[in-house]
């Protein structure tokens, strides 16, 4: 269930090479799998082009996941730091990341496939 939504300032649009973004995404999924013990098929990364006007942080991310004992504060911090380092190295901008755990009882999910 881990879901990372990345709001990317539109000024970074010219730095997006789809093959590079795919490599970044794979690296981020690997980190989430390792640090949060997530299943690969449950990880999702969503890139949202945004207009960030005032903030110096040109990439803002929210990582949401199911709460588990093994996903303690140290694991969450390490996960965010590793993801942030990858994004900062690629885009060379200030990064702001947040992580939120969600109790199983509060999740309702639906996946529709053809």
Biopython code that builds the backbone (N, CA, C, O; Angstrom):
import numpy as np
from Bio.PDB.StructureBuilder import StructureBuilder

atoms = [
    (1, "UNK", "N", (0.794, -1.195, 0.000)),
    (1, "UNK", "CA", (0.000, 0.000, 0.000)),
    (1, "UNK", "C", (0.840, 1.266, 0.000)),
    (1, "UNK", "O", (0.295, 2.338, -0.260)),
    (2, "UNK", "N", (2.142, 1.200, 0.278)),
    (2, "UNK", "CA", (2.869, 2.473, 0.298)),
    (2, "UNK", "C", (2.649, 3.274, -0.985)),
    (2, "UNK", "O", (2.798, 2.775, -2.101)),
    (3, "UNK", "N", (2.293, 4.522, -0.775)),
    (3, "UNK", "CA", (2.016, 5.416, -1.893)),
    (3, "UNK", "C", (2.798, 6.700, -1.673)),
    (3, "UNK", "O", (2.667, 7.339, -0.629)),
    (4, "UNK", "N", (3.610, 7.081, -2.654)),
    (4, "UNK", "CA", (4.388, 8.307, -2.577)),
    (4, "UNK", "C", (3.886, 9.255, -3.654)),
    (4, "UNK", "O", (3.982, 8.964, -4.846)),
    (5, "UNK", "N", (3.353, 10.385, -3.226)),
    (5, "UNK", "CA", (2.903, 11.411, -4.165)),
    (5, "UNK", "C", (3.952, 12.512, -4.146)),
    (5, "UNK", "O", (4.209, 13.121, -3.107)),
    (6, "UNK", "N", (4.556, 12.763, -5.305)),
    (6, "UNK", "CA", (5.594, 13.783, -5.438)),
    (6, "UNK", "C", (5.047, 14.965, -6.222)),
    (6, "UNK", "O", (4.693, 14.832, -7.393)),
    (7, "UNK", "N", (4.980, 16.107, -5.578)),
    (7, "UNK", "CA", (4.590, 17.344, -6.246)),
    (7, "UNK", "C", (5.883, 18.002, -6.731)),
    (7, "UNK", "O", (6.725, 18.399, -5.926)),
    (8, "UNK", "N", (6.030, 18.112, -8.035)),
    (8, "UNK", "CA", (7.246, 18.624, -8.657)),
    (8, "UNK", "C", (6.938, 19.976, -9.276)),
    (8, "UNK", "O", (6.023, 20.099, -10.090)),
    (9, "UNK", "N", (7.706, 20.993, -8.888)),
    (9, "UNK", "CA", (7.486, 22.325, -9.447)),
    (9, "UNK", "C", (7.643, 22.284, -10.965)),
    (9, "UNK", "O", (8.544, 21.631, -11.492)),
    (10, "UNK", "N", (6.761, 22.984, -11.651)),
    (10, "UNK", "CA", (6.764, 22.973, -13.118)),
    (10, "UNK", "C", (8.060, 23.511, -13.715)),
    (10, "UNK", "O", (8.351, 23.237, -14.879)),
    (11, "UNK", "N", (8.845, 24.269, -12.954)),
    (11, "UNK", "CA", (10.118, 24.762, -13.495)),
    (11, "UNK", "C", (11.111, 23.626, -13.726)),
    (11, "UNK", "O", (12.094, 23.804, -14.444)),
    (12, "UNK", "N", (10.866, 22.469, -13.129)),
    (12, "UNK", "CA", (11.743, 21.311, -13.298)),
    (12, "UNK", "C", (11.361, 20.450, -14.491)),
    (12, "UNK", "O", (12.010, 19.440, -14.762)),
    (13, "UNK", "N", (10.321, 20.839, -15.201)),
    (13, "UNK", "CA", (9.786, 20.035, -16.300)),
    (13, "UNK", "C", (10.849, 19.679, -17.336)),
    (13, "UNK", "O", (10.856, 18.565, -17.860)),
    (14, "UNK", "N", (11.737, 20.607, -17.631)),
    (14, "UNK", "CA", (12.757, 20.359, -18.647)),
    (14, "UNK", "C", (13.810, 19.349, -18.209)),
    (14, "UNK", "O", (14.575, 18.859, -19.039)),
    (15, "UNK", "N", (13.861, 19.032, -16.917)),
    (15, "UNK", "CA", (14.838, 18.066, -16.429)),
    (15, "UNK", "C", (14.304, 16.641, -16.463)),
    (15, "UNK", "O", (15.007, 15.705, -16.081)),
    (16, "UNK", "N", (13.073, 16.470, -16.914)),
    (16, "UNK", "CA", (12.452, 15.152, -16.918)),
    (16, "UNK", "C", (12.788, 14.391, -18.197)),
    (16, "UNK", "O", (12.317, 14.724, -19.285)),
    (17, "UNK", "N", (13.593, 13.389, -18.039)),
    (17, "UNK", "CA", (13.864, 12.420, -19.086)),
    (17, "UNK", "C", (13.181, 11.138, -18.620)),
    (17, "UNK", "O", (13.498, 10.625, -17.547)),
    (18, "UNK", "N", (12.259, 10.624, -19.406)),
    (18, "UNK", "CA", (11.410, 9.511, -18.960)),
    (18, "UNK", "C", (12.237, 8.299, -18.523)),
    (18, "UNK", "O", (11.869, 7.625, -17.562)),
    (19, "UNK", "N", (13.334, 8.013, -19.203)),
    (19, "UNK", "CA", (14.142, 6.853, -18.800)),
    (19, "UNK", "C", (14.821, 7.122, -17.458)),
    (19, "UNK", "O", (14.957, 6.211, -16.642)),
    (20, "UNK", "N", (15.247, 8.359, -17.222)),
    (20, "UNK", "CA", (15.848, 8.706, -15.931)),
    (20, "UNK", "C", (14.804, 8.629, -14.826)),
    (20, "UNK", "O", (15.089, 8.141, -13.733)),
    (21, "UNK", "N", (13.599, 9.107, -15.105)),
    (21, "UNK", "CA", (12.525, 9.058, -14.106)),
    (21, "UNK", "C", (12.177, 7.609, -13.777)),
    (21, "UNK", "O", (11.907, 7.289, -12.620)),
    (22, "UNK", "N", (12.178, 6.737, -14.771)),
    (22, "UNK", "CA", (11.908, 5.316, -14.515)),
    (22, "UNK", "C", (12.968, 4.725, -13.585)),
    (22, "UNK", "O", (12.642, 3.945, -12.691)),
    (23, "UNK", "N", (14.238, 5.094, -13.795)),
    (23, "UNK", "CA", (15.319, 4.602, -12.929)),
    (23, "UNK", "C", (15.146, 5.148, -11.501)),
    (23, "UNK", "O", (15.337, 4.424, -10.523)),
    (24, "UNK", "N", (14.784, 6.420, -11.399)),
    (24, "UNK", "CA", (14.549, 7.024, -10.083)),
    (24, "UNK", "C", (13.405, 6.301, -9.386)),
    (24, "UNK", "O", (13.494, 5.964, -8.206)),
    (25, "UNK", "N", (12.340, 6.071, -10.125)),
    (25, "UNK", "CA", (11.172, 5.415, -9.547)),
    (25, "UNK", "C", (11.522, 4.015, -9.060)),
    (25, "UNK", "O", (11.098, 3.612, -7.977)),
    (26, "UNK", "N", (12.291, 3.272, -9.848)),
    (26, "UNK", "CA", (12.709, 1.926, -9.433)),
    (26, "UNK", "C", (13.548, 1.995, -8.166)),
    (26, "UNK", "O", (13.372, 1.182, -7.259)),
    (27, "UNK", "N", (14.458, 2.958, -8.098)),
    (27, "UNK", "CA", (15.292, 3.113, -6.899)),
    (27, "UNK", "C", (14.442, 3.433, -5.674)),
    (27, "UNK", "O", (14.681, 2.901, -4.590)),
    (28, "UNK", "N", (13.461, 4.294, -5.846)),
    (28, "UNK", "CA", (12.588, 4.672, -4.730)),
    (28, "UNK", "C", (11.761, 3.468, -4.270)),
    (28, "UNK", "O", (11.615, 3.243, -3.068)),
    (29, "UNK", "N", (11.222, 2.700, -5.209)),
    (29, "UNK", "CA", (10.452, 1.505, -4.848)),
    (29, "UNK", "C", (11.347, 0.524, -4.102)),
    (29, "UNK", "O", (10.916, -0.082, -3.120)),
    (30, "UNK", "N", (12.589, 0.361, -4.557)),
    (30, "UNK", "CA", (13.533, -0.533, -3.864)),
    (30, "UNK", "C", (13.752, -0.083, -2.422)),
    (30, "UNK", "O", (13.799, -0.911, -1.512)),
    (31, "UNK", "N", (13.887, 1.225, -2.214)),
    (31, "UNK", "CA", (14.082, 1.764, -0.862)),
    (31, "UNK", "C", (12.862, 1.489, 0.002)),
    (31, "UNK", "O", (12.993, 1.046, 1.143)),
    (32, "UNK", "N", (11.681, 1.747, -0.533)),
    (32, "UNK", "CA", (10.446, 1.520, 0.229)),
    (32, "UNK", "C", (10.306, 0.044, 0.589)),
    (32, "UNK", "O", (9.911, -0.291, 1.706)),
    (33, "UNK", "N", (10.631, -0.836, -0.355)),
    (33, "UNK", "CA", (10.577, -2.270, -0.079)),
    (33, "UNK", "C", (11.539, -2.640, 1.048)),
    (33, "UNK", "O", (11.189, -3.383, 1.965)),
    (34, "UNK", "N", (12.746, -2.111, 0.961)),
    (34, "UNK", "CA", (13.769, -2.459, 1.942)),
    (34, "UNK", "C", (13.478, -1.866, 3.313)),
    (34, "UNK", "O", (13.512, -2.582, 4.315)),
    (35, "UNK", "N", (13.196, -0.585, 3.372)),
    (35, "UNK", "CA", (13.051, 0.100, 4.659)),
    (35, "UNK", "C", (11.694, -0.155, 5.326)),
    (35, "UNK", "O", (11.618, -0.262, 6.550)),
    (36, "UNK", "N", (10.642, -0.252, 4.540)),
    (36, "UNK", "CA", (9.296, -0.416, 5.109)),
    (36, "UNK", "C", (8.748, -1.826, 4.924)),
    (36, "UNK", "O", (7.593, -2.103, 5.247)),
    (37, "UNK", "N", (9.595, -2.717, 4.398)),
    (37, "UNK", "CA", (9.202, -4.112, 4.185)),
    (37, "UNK", "C", (7.902, -4.203, 3.394)),
    (37, "UNK", "O", (6.974, -4.914, 3.779)),
    (38, "UNK", "N", (7.854, -3.482, 2.298)),
    (38, "UNK", "CA", (6.650, -3.435, 1.462)),
    (38, "UNK", "C", (6.781, -4.394, 0.289)),
    (38, "UNK", "O", (7.883, -4.705, -0.161)),
    (39, "UNK", "N", (5.651, -4.849, -0.188)),
    (39, "UNK", "CA", (5.616, -5.664, -1.397)),
    (39, "UNK", "C", (5.755, -4.760, -2.614)),
    (39, "UNK", "O", (5.155, -3.686, -2.663)),
    (40, "UNK", "N", (6.541, -5.186, -3.590)),
    (40, "UNK", "CA", (6.796, -4.365, -4.773)),
    (40, "UNK", "C", (5.502, -3.974, -5.485)),
    (40, "UNK", "O", (5.342, -2.823, -5.891)),
    (41, "UNK", "N", (4.589, -4.912, -5.637)),
    (41, "UNK", "CA", (3.343, -4.638, -6.359)),
    (41, "UNK", "C", (2.412, -3.697, -5.605)),
    (41, "UNK", "O", (1.453, -3.180, -6.178)),
    (42, "UNK", "N", (2.690, -3.471, -4.322)),
    (42, "UNK", "CA", (1.851, -2.572, -3.538)),
    (42, "UNK", "C", (2.363, -1.140, -3.525)),
    (42, "UNK", "O", (1.660, -0.235, -3.076)),
    (43, "UNK", "N", (3.576, -0.926, -4.011)),
    (43, "UNK", "CA", (4.171, 0.417, -4.005)),
    (43, "UNK", "C", (3.697, 1.213, -5.216)),
    (43, "UNK", "O", (3.609, 0.693, -6.328)),
    (44, "UNK", "N", (3.400, 2.470, -4.975)),
    (44, "UNK", "CA", (2.956, 3.337, -6.063)),
    (44, "UNK", "C", (3.590, 4.706, -5.897)),
    (44, "UNK", "O", (3.603, 5.275, -4.805)),
    (45, "UNK", "N", (4.115, 5.225, -6.999)),
    (45, "UNK", "CA", (4.679, 6.571, -7.004)),
    (45, "UNK", "C", (3.913, 7.386, -8.030)),
    (45, "UNK", "O", (3.743, 6.976, -9.179)),
    (46, "UNK", "N", (3.457, 8.543, -7.590)),
    (46, "UNK", "CA", (2.666, 9.417, -8.450)),
    (46, "UNK", "C", (3.408, 10.746, -8.572)),
    (46, "UNK", "O", (3.710, 11.392, -7.569)),
    (47, "UNK", "N", (3.696, 11.144, -9.805)),
    (47, "UNK", "CA", (4.386, 12.398, -10.086)),
    (47, "UNK", "C", (3.338, 13.430, -10.488)),
    (47, "UNK", "O", (2.581, 13.211, -11.433)),
    (48, "UNK", "N", (3.290, 14.552, -9.775)),
    (48, "UNK", "CA", (2.303, 15.590, -10.044)),
    (48, "UNK", "C", (3.040, 16.892, -10.345)),
    (48, "UNK", "O", (3.767, 17.419, -9.503)),
    (49, "UNK", "N", (2.840, 17.398, -11.554)),
    (49, "UNK", "CA", (3.428, 18.693, -11.889)),
    (49, "UNK", "C", (2.634, 19.767, -11.156)),
    (49, "UNK", "O", (1.409, 19.828, -11.256)),
    (50, "UNK", "N", (3.349, 20.610, -10.420)),
    (50, "UNK", "CA", (2.705, 21.622, -9.586)),
    (50, "UNK", "C", (3.335, 22.987, -9.821)),
    (50, "UNK", "O", (4.437, 23.101, -10.358)),
    (51, "UNK", "N", (2.621, 24.002, -9.411)),
    (51, "UNK", "CA", (3.158, 25.359, -9.446)),
    (51, "UNK", "C", (3.438, 25.742, -7.994)),
    (51, "UNK", "O", (2.528, 26.072, -7.234)),
    (52, "UNK", "N", (4.705, 25.689, -7.633)),
    (52, "UNK", "CA", (5.117, 26.033, -6.283)),
    (52, "UNK", "C", (5.670, 27.448, -6.355)),
    (52, "UNK", "O", (6.746, 27.672, -6.909)),
    (53, "UNK", "N", (4.945, 28.388, -5.803)),
    (53, "UNK", "CA", (5.272, 29.801, -5.998)),
    (53, "UNK", "C", (6.218, 30.318, -4.919)),
    (53, "UNK", "O", (7.286, 30.840, -5.241)),
    (54, "UNK", "N", (5.860, 30.187, -3.684)),
    (54, "UNK", "CA", (6.605, 30.846, -2.617)),
    (54, "UNK", "C", (7.696, 29.959, -2.007)),
    (54, "UNK", "O", (8.796, 30.435, -1.727)),
    (55, "UNK", "N", (7.406, 28.713, -1.807)),
    (55, "UNK", "CA", (8.313, 27.828, -1.087)),
    (55, "UNK", "C", (9.621, 27.608, -1.839)),
    (55, "UNK", "O", (9.642, 27.522, -3.067)),
    (56, "UNK", "N", (10.709, 27.519, -1.081)),
    (56, "UNK", "CA", (12.010, 27.172, -1.660)),
    (56, "UNK", "C", (12.111, 25.686, -1.975)),
    (56, "UNK", "O", (13.004, 25.262, -2.708)),
    (57, "UNK", "N", (11.195, 24.895, -1.420)),
    (57, "UNK", "CA", (11.195, 23.456, -1.653)),
    (57, "UNK", "C", (10.448, 23.179, -2.952)),
    (57, "UNK", "O", (9.223, 23.295, -3.005)),
    (58, "UNK", "N", (11.171, 22.820, -3.981)),
    (58, "UNK", "CA", (10.573, 22.646, -5.311)),
    (58, "UNK", "C", (10.069, 21.226, -5.560)),
    (58, "UNK", "O", (9.463, 20.946, -6.595)),
    (59, "UNK", "N", (10.324, 20.337, -4.608)),
    (59, "UNK", "CA", (9.719, 19.005, -4.635)),
    (59, "UNK", "C", (9.158, 18.743, -3.245)),
    (59, "UNK", "O", (9.870, 18.842, -2.246)),
    (60, "UNK", "N", (7.879, 18.410, -3.196)),
    (60, "UNK", "CA", (7.209, 18.082, -1.947)),
    (60, "UNK", "C", (6.601, 16.697, -2.091)),
    (60, "UNK", "O", (5.880, 16.430, -3.052)),
    (61, "UNK", "N", (6.886, 15.817, -1.145)),
    (61, "UNK", "CA", (6.376, 14.460, -1.237)),
    (61, "UNK", "C", (5.682, 14.013, 0.030)),
    (61, "UNK", "O", (6.074, 14.378, 1.138)),
    (62, "UNK", "N", (4.633, 13.208, -0.154)),
    (62, "UNK", "CA", (3.902, 12.599, 0.952)),
    (62, "UNK", "C", (3.882, 11.088, 0.752)),
    (62, "UNK", "O", (3.352, 10.579, -0.236)),
    (63, "UNK", "N", (4.467, 10.394, 1.703)),
    (63, "UNK", "CA", (4.503, 8.937, 1.677)),
    (63, "UNK", "C", (3.477, 8.424, 2.679)),
    (63, "UNK", "O", (3.540, 8.751, 3.864)),
    (64, "UNK", "N", (2.532, 7.621, 2.200)),
    (64, "UNK", "CA", (1.490, 7.054, 3.062)),
    (64, "UNK", "C", (1.630, 5.535, 3.034)),
    (64, "UNK", "O", (1.913, 4.945, 1.991)),
    (65, "UNK", "N", (1.426, 4.913, 4.192)),
    (65, "UNK", "CA", (1.593, 3.466, 4.287)),
    (65, "UNK", "C", (0.808, 2.935, 5.477)),
    (65, "UNK", "O", (0.435, 3.684, 6.379)),
    (66, "UNK", "N", (0.568, 1.634, 5.463)),
    (66, "UNK", "CA", (-0.105, 0.997, 6.597)),
    (66, "UNK", "C", (0.830, 0.964, 7.798)),
    (66, "UNK", "O", (2.026, 0.710, 7.658)),
    (67, "UNK", "N", (0.286, 1.218, 8.954)),
    (67, "UNK", "CA", (1.060, 1.205, 10.187)),
    (67, "UNK", "C", (1.403, -0.234, 10.573)),
    (67, "UNK", "O", (0.534, -1.105, 10.597)),
    (68, "UNK", "N", (2.693, -0.470, 10.877)),
    (68, "UNK", "CA", (3.165, -1.775, 11.357)),
    (68, "UNK", "C", (4.239, -1.511, 12.399)),
    (68, "UNK", "O", (4.895, -0.469, 12.373)),
    (69, "UNK", "N", (4.417, -2.450, 13.312)),
    (69, "UNK", "CA", (5.446, -2.298, 14.338)),
    (69, "UNK", "C", (6.834, -2.123, 13.734)),
    (69, "UNK", "O", (7.641, -1.345, 14.244)),
    (70, "UNK", "N", (7.110, -2.832, 12.664)),
    (70, "UNK", "CA", (8.445, -2.790, 12.059)),
    (70, "UNK", "C", (8.724, -1.462, 11.350)),
    (70, "UNK", "O", (9.877, -1.156, 11.045)),
    (71, "UNK", "N", (7.698, -0.687, 11.092)),
    (71, "UNK", "CA", (7.862, 0.607, 10.416)),
    (71, "UNK", "C", (7.996, 1.710, 11.466)),
    (71, "UNK", "O", (7.187, 2.635, 11.532)),
    (72, "UNK", "N", (9.029, 1.585, 12.271)),
    (72, "UNK", "CA", (9.239, 2.524, 13.372)),
    (72, "UNK", "C", (9.837, 3.839, 12.865)),
    (72, "UNK", "O", (10.086, 3.997, 11.670)),
    (73, "UNK", "N", (10.062, 4.771, 13.777)),
    (73, "UNK", "CA", (10.535, 6.111, 13.421)),
    (73, "UNK", "C", (11.895, 6.061, 12.726)),
    (73, "UNK", "O", (12.139, 6.826, 11.792)),
    (74, "UNK", "N", (12.770, 5.180, 13.167)),
    (74, "UNK", "CA", (14.087, 5.074, 12.539)),
    (74, "UNK", "C", (13.982, 4.606, 11.090)),
    (74, "UNK", "O", (14.652, 5.140, 10.206)),
    (75, "UNK", "N", (13.137, 3.604, 10.856)),
    (75, "UNK", "CA", (12.935, 3.095, 9.493)),
    (75, "UNK", "C", (12.315, 4.167, 8.598)),
    (75, "UNK", "O", (12.723, 4.334, 7.448)),
    (76, "UNK", "N", (11.337, 4.886, 9.125)),
    (76, "UNK", "CA", (10.685, 5.931, 8.337)),
    (76, "UNK", "C", (11.658, 7.057, 8.007)),
    (76, "UNK", "O", (11.691, 7.543, 6.876)),
    (77, "UNK", "N", (12.456, 7.473, 9.002)),
    (77, "UNK", "CA", (13.457, 8.519, 8.759)),
    (77, "UNK", "C", (14.482, 8.087, 7.722)),
    (77, "UNK", "O", (14.831, 8.853, 6.823)),
    (78, "UNK", "N", (14.955, 6.870, 7.851)),
    (78, "UNK", "CA", (15.955, 6.362, 6.900)),
    (78, "UNK", "C", (15.377, 6.299, 5.493)),
    (78, "UNK", "O", (16.046, 6.645, 4.519)),
    (79, "UNK", "N", (14.130, 5.854, 5.397)),
    (79, "UNK", "CA", (13.446, 5.767, 4.103)),
    (79, "UNK", "C", (13.354, 7.151, 3.458)),
    (79, "UNK", "O", (13.705, 7.316, 2.290)),
    (80, "UNK", "N", (12.882, 8.146, 4.218)),
    (80, "UNK", "CA", (12.739, 9.493, 3.670)),
    (80, "UNK", "C", (14.094, 10.091, 3.300)),
    (80, "UNK", "O", (14.210, 10.745, 2.263)),
    (81, "UNK", "N", (15.108, 9.883, 4.115)),
    (81, "UNK", "CA", (16.435, 10.419, 3.814)),
    (81, "UNK", "C", (16.999, 9.829, 2.528)),
    (81, "UNK", "O", (17.579, 10.547, 1.713)),
    (82, "UNK", "N", (16.834, 8.541, 2.348)),
    (82, "UNK", "CA", (17.346, 7.892, 1.129)),
    (82, "UNK", "C", (16.595, 8.367, -0.114)),
    (82, "UNK", "O", (17.205, 8.610, -1.156)),
    (83, "UNK", "N", (15.283, 8.498, -0.005)),
    (83, "UNK", "CA", (14.486, 8.997, -1.133)),
    (83, "UNK", "C", (14.869, 10.446, -1.431)),
    (83, "UNK", "O", (15.059, 10.817, -2.589)),
    (84, "UNK", "N", (14.981, 11.259, -0.384)),
    (84, "UNK", "CA", (15.345, 12.657, -0.554)),
    (84, "UNK", "C", (16.703, 12.832, -1.222)),
    (84, "UNK", "O", (16.876, 13.717, -2.059)),
    (85, "UNK", "N", (17.650, 12.003, -0.858)),
    (85, "UNK", "CA", (18.994, 12.078, -1.448)),
    (85, "UNK", "C", (18.947, 11.799, -2.949)),
    (85, "UNK", "O", (19.609, 12.482, -3.731)),
    (86, "UNK", "N", (18.172, 10.803, -3.347)),
    (86, "UNK", "CA", (18.038, 10.484, -4.782)),
    (86, "UNK", "C", (17.430, 11.663, -5.527)),
    (86, "UNK", "O", (17.936, 12.055, -6.579)),
    (87, "UNK", "N", (16.355, 12.231, -4.999)),
    (87, "UNK", "CA", (15.678, 13.348, -5.662)),
    (87, "UNK", "C", (16.555, 14.597, -5.707)),
    (87, "UNK", "O", (16.600, 15.292, -6.722)),
    (88, "UNK", "N", (17.248, 14.879, -4.612)),
    (88, "UNK", "CA", (18.126, 16.054, -4.581)),
    (88, "UNK", "C", (19.272, 15.906, -5.582)),
    (88, "UNK", "O", (19.630, 16.868, -6.261)),
    (89, "UNK", "N", (19.844, 14.709, -5.677)),
    (89, "UNK", "CA", (20.945, 14.485, -6.619)),
    (89, "UNK", "C", (20.487, 14.623, -8.066)),
    (89, "UNK", "O", (21.245, 15.096, -8.912)),
    (90, "UNK", "N", (19.270, 14.219, -8.355)),
    (90, "UNK", "CA", (18.757, 14.297, -9.727)),
    (90, "UNK", "C", (18.335, 15.717, -10.093)),
    (90, "UNK", "O", (18.677, 16.210, -11.168)),
    (91, "UNK", "N", (17.598, 16.371, -9.210)),
    (91, "UNK", "CA", (16.984, 17.656, -9.554)),
    (91, "UNK", "C", (17.720, 18.874, -8.991)),
    (91, "UNK", "O", (17.473, 20.002, -9.419)),
    (92, "UNK", "N", (18.618, 18.649, -8.040)),
    (92, "UNK", "CA", (19.435, 19.724, -7.468)),
    (92, "UNK", "C", (18.589, 20.885, -6.922)),
    (92, "UNK", "O", (18.875, 22.054, -7.179)),
    (93, "UNK", "N", (17.548, 20.536, -6.168)),
    (93, "UNK", "CA", (16.676, 21.529, -5.530)),
    (93, "UNK", "C", (16.409, 21.085, -4.092)),
    (93, "UNK", "O", (16.730, 19.963, -3.701)),
    (94, "UNK", "N", (15.812, 21.997, -3.310)),
    (94, "UNK", "CA", (15.417, 21.646, -1.953)),
    (94, "UNK", "C", (14.236, 20.682, -2.018)),
    (94, "UNK", "O", (13.329, 20.838, -2.835)),
    (95, "UNK", "N", (14.269, 19.688, -1.140)),
    (95, "UNK", "CA", (13.250, 18.640, -1.101)),
    (95, "UNK", "C", (12.572, 18.668, 0.268)),
    (95, "UNK", "O", (13.244, 18.826, 1.287)),
    (96, "UNK", "N", (11.254, 18.517, 0.299)),
    (96, "UNK", "CA", (10.519, 18.359, 1.558)),
    (96, "UNK", "C", (9.683, 17.089, 1.434)),
    (96, "UNK", "O", (8.851, 16.966, 0.535)),
    (97, "UNK", "N", (9.914, 16.147, 2.346)),
    (97, "UNK", "CA", (9.193, 14.875, 2.346)),
    (97, "UNK", "C", (8.535, 14.657, 3.702)),
    (97, "UNK", "O", (9.091, 15.012, 4.742)),
    (98, "UNK", "N", (7.361, 14.077, 3.674)),
    (98, "UNK", "CA", (6.626, 13.740, 4.890)),
    (98, "UNK", "C", (6.135, 12.298, 4.771)),
    (98, "UNK", "O", (5.866, 11.818, 3.670)),
    (99, "UNK", "N", (6.018, 11.608, 5.914)),
    (99, "UNK", "CA", (5.522, 10.233, 5.933)),
    (99, "UNK", "C", (4.361, 10.139, 6.912)),
    (99, "UNK", "O", (4.394, 10.721, 7.996)),
    (100, "UNK", "N", (3.339, 9.399, 6.512)),
    (100, "UNK", "CA", (2.138, 9.228, 7.321)),
    (100, "UNK", "C", (1.761, 7.758, 7.359)),
    (100, "UNK", "O", (1.613, 7.117, 6.318)),
    (101, "UNK", "N", (1.606, 7.226, 8.569)),
    (101, "UNK", "CA", (1.119, 5.858, 8.678)),
    (101, "UNK", "C", (-0.382, 5.888, 8.911)),
    (101, "UNK", "O", (-0.922, 6.804, 9.532)),
    (102, "UNK", "N", (-1.034, 4.865, 8.396)),
    (102, "UNK", "CA", (-2.492, 4.775, 8.454)),
    (102, "UNK", "C", (-2.847, 3.431, 9.075)),
    (102, "UNK", "O", (-2.272, 2.406, 8.708)),
    (103, "UNK", "N", (-3.779, 3.428, 10.000)),
    (103, "UNK", "CA", (-4.234, 2.189, 10.608)),
    (103, "UNK", "C", (-5.042, 1.377, 9.594)),
    (103, "UNK", "O", (-5.778, 1.942, 8.785)),
    (104, "UNK", "N", (-4.902, 0.071, 9.642)),
    (104, "UNK", "CA", (-5.649, -0.795, 8.723)),
    (104, "UNK", "C", (-7.147, -0.539, 8.770)),
    (104, "UNK", "O", (-7.827, -0.591, 7.745)),
    (105, "UNK", "N", (-7.653, -0.264, 9.956)),
    (105, "UNK", "CA", (-9.097, -0.087, 10.109)),
    (105, "UNK", "C", (-9.608, 1.151, 9.378)),
    (105, "UNK", "O", (-10.797, 1.245, 9.073)),
    (106, "UNK", "N", (-8.716, 2.099, 9.096)),
    (106, "UNK", "CA", (-9.160, 3.336, 8.453)),
    (106, "UNK", "C", (-9.008, 3.308, 6.939)),
    (106, "UNK", "O", (-9.329, 4.293, 6.274)),
    (107, "UNK", "N", (-8.528, 2.204, 6.381)),
    (107, "UNK", "CA", (-8.275, 2.123, 4.938)),
    (107, "UNK", "C", (-9.425, 1.415, 4.232)),
    (107, "UNK", "O", (-9.850, 0.330, 4.629)),
    (108, "UNK", "N", (-9.900, 2.037, 3.210)),
    (108, "UNK", "CA", (-10.816, 1.397, 2.271)),
    (108, "UNK", "C", (-10.148, 1.497, 0.917)),
    (108, "UNK", "O", (-9.743, 2.584, 0.508)),
    (109, "UNK", "N", (-10.028, 0.398, 0.226)),
    (109, "UNK", "CA", (-9.293, 0.407, -1.043)),
    (109, "UNK", "C", (-10.089, -0.274, -2.144)),
    (109, "UNK", "O", (-10.895, -1.170, -1.890)),
    (110, "UNK", "N", (-9.852, 0.163, -3.352)),
    (110, "UNK", "CA", (-10.486, -0.429, -4.527)),
    (110, "UNK", "C", (-9.499, -0.383, -5.673)),
    (110, "UNK", "O", (-8.943, 0.674, -5.969)),
    (111, "UNK", "N", (-9.274, -1.507, -6.320)),
    (111, "UNK", "CA", (-8.464, -1.581, -7.538)),
    (111, "UNK", "C", (-9.349, -2.157, -8.633)),
    (111, "UNK", "O", (-9.913, -3.240, -8.478)),
    (112, "UNK", "N", (-9.469, -1.443, -9.723)),
    (112, "UNK", "CA", (-10.254, -1.919, -10.859)),
    (112, "UNK", "C", (-9.319, -2.245, -12.003)),
    (112, "UNK", "O", (-8.502, -1.410, -12.390)),
    (113, "UNK", "N", (-9.422, -3.438, -12.547)),
    (113, "UNK", "CA", (-8.588, -3.853, -13.668)),
    (113, "UNK", "C", (-9.479, -4.392, -14.766)),
    (113, "UNK", "O", (-10.575, -4.892, -14.516)),
    (114, "UNK", "N", (-8.986, -4.279, -15.986)),
    (114, "UNK", "CA", (-9.747, -4.835, -17.127)),
    (114, "UNK", "C", (-9.569, -6.321, -17.219)),
    (114, "UNK", "O", (-10.131, -6.956, -18.111)),
]
sb = StructureBuilder()
sb.init_structure("model")
sb.init_model(0)
sb.init_chain("A")
sb.init_seg("    ")
for serial, (resi, resn, name, xyz) in enumerate(atoms, 1):
    if name == "N":
        sb.init_residue(resn, " ", resi, " ")
    sb.init_atom(name, np.array(xyz, "f"), 0.0, 1.0, " ", f" {name:<3s}", serial, name[0])
structure = sb.get_structure()
